[in-house]
Amino acid sequence: MNNHEAAVHQLARLHQSQNLQKPAVFMTTFQHHSNTLSTLPATLSLTPTIPQMSTVLLTGANGFIAATILRKLLERGHTVVGTVRSQSKATFLREQYKAAVDSNKLQFAVVDDITVPGAFDEVLRSHQFDAVLHTSSPFHWNITDIDKELLQPAIQGTVGILDSVHRVAPSVERVVVTSSFASVVNRTKGTWPGKVYTEADWNPTNREEGLKDVGSGYYASKTLAEQAAWDFVKEKNPSFTLTTLCPPMVYGPPEQEVPSMVKLNTSDLDIYDIFNGTSDPRYGVWIWVDVRDLAEAHVLAMVCRPVLESVIAVNVLTQPTIQDSAVAANQRYIISQGNFSPQMFVDYIWKHYPERAAAKGINKHTPGKYYPDEGVYGVDASKS
């Protein structure tokens, strides 16, 4: 069973059990057969640059990606302060990690509007943070105001936290921002057969194009937010270093609260909607990553540096140089396990749940036909 098949299998198990308050049930049988993902060059021997047991600010802690990052941080002994939009958003995680909460290894802070200037000032002043992992940039399809609900939270939220760290948190050494492959891919080129995307590629979209529709708004929000982050670092020359991670479609077991199946995160909901017969496969980008590997990439980007005295690295801010800084310092990474097709989900459902598939009227489309005849673009994730 590959990871795409496992995703369908586990959503089915979650659906059947209705044990929706315990994502651990979802995780225990989710087969993890993905390729081992390292976000750092395999030829380097690594030691931590951030202390092994550091204090980390994790924004949007109750989100799909962040909830998995949270578990990995706690497993490694870090102290975590997670931001949420309201105290009620932290209730589930408090219960999941009661021991960590009781020992003050896990705390929560409310930041109800990340677009407000200085929104993160108070929480950043509350601890001597070593690192910040910024994952909060909400997305859903029920958008009524693209600028207010997509562009502003992404751009102002990202620049806002960098500004707050720069002004009030001098102890922070590293900021890791969850960007997206949306900031890399050129949608106007479509499937672009033969193209291999790398970290040098940027989505050419602009704000005006982003206001056309929700899909365009999402791609623009991620692109403009990441560009604004790098512009901030260039202009302000802060004491911390920046790392941006650009994942494509992210699938895997949800460790965040799932009060009902329709409240799944957007990517997993795409799978469930096929399984439930409410939607045909949704085609977005043609590459993917396992949420657990993406979470690991965040932690490694935060803590690792080379033992070697120097390493050649392509710095986003300068030309390639010999540098002594951490491997991930001022670097951009595509985090991906390669190509995939939503047709894989359809095929798995018909193979393992044929009666349900028939009852739900799930369209088989063309079994085994994963990509257009002319092919699709690929990605070179060798840097990560």
Phi, psi and omega in degrees: 000121177274179186294326179295317178294320181297325179298315178296315181303315184286325175296325176296316178298318179296318178299315183290320184284327186055021177275064195284347180269001183230081178302343178301326177299320179297320187284324192299328181251007179284109183291133182245090181249022181287161174295144178297130183250123173242132180272007181231154182305131185293340183279353183262141170272131191249142171227157183287143169261323171276142180307145182303323179243079186260175176252123190236136171264122180244110182276149181061044191298339182267008180279170183302305181289315184297324181296325177285322175300317180304313180300316181295321178297315181293321178299331180269004174089007179287153170267131187236133168247118182256135175266143177222165183278340176204159181300326181297333179291343182263353186303311182299313181292327175299320180288320180296324184238050184301318181298319179292321177295314182297330181264008180064018173280343178225124176227163179231149177226143181268123170234096191281338180217103185285353180275348181286130178304133180076016184302328184261002184303311186298312182292324180292332177281346188281341182217164171269087183283142173267329184208158177232129173248111185258104181248349190280111173200084191298148174216136169205167185275346183274056182267133177250336180228099186301315182295312184286323187263342181240300187294310183297312179301321182290308186286306183290327178294319181290309179296323181299316181288325176296318179296318179296316178300316181298320186275319192238358184230069183294344181284343183289126180261329186220136171241127177247124182248130174280102175267221184194154172298343176299335179275356181254314190287145176259101184296331183294342181270355178063224182288338174042064180306134179091342179288136174240111181284143174227180180294346179282347182274144176227140172297126184278011184294165177225177185298317181301315178295327181292341182274358184291316182201171186297317180300313178296324179297320179297311181298319179293321182298317180291318181294310183293326179293316180291319177300319180296325179295314180292324176297320179299314182296320179297317185282321187265339182047059184290168180285340178270161174256158183244139171229132175244138179246133186241082179277152174271227175295130183247119179239161177145179184292130179282121177260356174280171178294134177234085184293335175202161184299328180287352179262011175300158173298158190304315184291315178293328177295328176302318179291314183297323180296326173294311181301327183269359178074017183261355181202147168285168178304138177260121182261117178247270174249163189261015178228164188209172173208149175282133184302329181289325176288323177296319178297318178298322179298321178299315182293316180294322178297332181281324194249342194260146173215160180282146172288327180304148185297327179210161181213142176279126181216149176273114182268131181299329187271341184221183172284163178307131182219166168275126183222151181261356185285175180302148181307315186274357183296125179054044180237154176242133183230135165273126179250106185206151176254013174110195185282156174202168176220137177300342177298335177300323179294316180300313181299319182293319180298315180293329180286319188254342179227055187298322181294316179295317181301319178293316182296324181274355179066036181289124182291125179288337187054232179242098182305135179080354179266094188267331185224156176301154182304324182282351179095179179224168178293163176236191181215142174255103181258021185296333178298323182272000000 
